[in-house]
Amino acid sequence: MRSTIAVLSVALMSIAGVVLPSVAAAEVSDVRVARQFGISFLPILVMEDKQLFEKHAKAAGLTSHATYMQLSGGTTMNDSLLAKSIDVAGGGIAPFAILWARTKGTSNEVKAIAAKNCAPILLLTREPRIQSIRDFTENDRIAMPATKVSGTAIVLQMATEKEFGKGSAFKYDNLQVAMSTPEGTTALLSGAGEINNQFSEPPFQYVALKKPGIRSILKSYDVLGGKTTYNLVWTTSAFHNENPKTYKAFLDAFTEAMQVIAQDKRAAAEIYVRMTKEKVSVDEIYALINDPEIEFTTTPRNMMKIITFMSDVGHIKSRPASWQEMFFPEVHGLPGS
C-alpha cells in the first residue's frame, strides 16, 4: 500500500509540474593518468609522488585515487584516450591538436586541461658532414617519438618549409623513425645502425651532447621565434562534464605540482631521478629545472604558431579562433598565446 501511494504521489507531482531532484551519477573512483618520457612530465611525477590528486579529491569529498602509467608517443596517447583505457593524456601540441580537430563538434570532443611546460627540443646528429637540415640525404634517419604528426615532426616540417619554401614541409618525412626518446638516444649514441640523427628532448638531449661528436643542428625555439609550450595535458568532454569534482581536483593538484617544483627545485629533481630511474644525476636535473629556457606553467605559450602551421599544411581541418577554443573553460583567464 505504501509503495502504491508513493508511486501515485510521484505521478501526481510530475503532472503538477513539480521538478523532482535527480540522483547525481557517481564520479569515477580511479583516474588513469598517462605520461611519457622526459622532464616535461615532472609535474605528473610530483603529483604521483606526493599524492596531490588524492589530497584535493579528499578535500572535495571524494574517495577517488589516481593510477599512473607510462606510454610512448602522442598517437598511442590518443588511441588510449579514445579507447577509454586512460582518462588524462599528455604530450605535445601536435598530437593534441590532431585529436582536438578530429573530435571537434562531436559528443565527446577532446580539449586541453592545461599547458604543462615550455622547453626547447634539439635536433641532434653524429654525422660530421651534417651542419644543417640542408645536408640530410636519403641515407639519413631521424629518430623521434612518433613520425609525421608528433611535436618533433611538426617542428622539423616548419623548419624545412622555412629553409626550402612553401610546399616543402614534408620533404624529410620519409627519414623519420618512430622510437621512444630513451631508445632513440641509445641508438644515436651507439655509433652503429641506421639512426644517425635524433630529435630529442630534455634531459636526454643534454646527456647525448656530452658525448664527443654529438652536435645540435636545430633548436625549436629558433624555428618558433621564442619560448614555446612543449607539453600539455588533455581529456574528453565526457570526463570533464561527468566528473566535475574529479576534474577540478586533478587541475588543482596539477597546479600545486607546479608550485612544488618552483618552491623546491632540488627536491623536485630528486623526485624525478628516483621515480624514473634514468641514468642522470640529481644535479643534472636540478640544472635543467633552473634553466631559464625551461618553464613549468599551466599557461600556453606561443602554441598558436604551431596550430596555424598545422592548419596551413592540412594536418588539421579546423582552425581555432584562439587558444581558448581548444581548452576547457577553467583556464581561459590565463594570459596564453
Buried (B, 14 or more C-beta within 10 A) or exposed (E): EEEEEEEEEEEEEEEEEEEEEEEEEEBBEEBBBBBBBBBBBBBBBBBBBBBBBBBBBBEBEBEBEBEBEEBBBBBBBBBBBBEEEBBBBBBBBBBBBBBBBBBBEEEEBBBBBBBBBBBBBBBBBBBEEBEEBEEBEEEBBBBBBBBBBBBBBBBBBBBBBBBBEEEEBBBBBEBBBBBBBBBBBBBBBEEEEEBBBBBBBBBBBBBBBEEEEBBBBBBBBEBBEEBBBBBBBBBBBBBBEBBEBBBBBBBBBBBBBBEBBEEEBEBBBBBBBEBBEBEBEBEBBBBBBEBEEBBBBBBBBBBBBBBEBBBBBEBBEBEBEEBBBBBBEBBEEBEBB
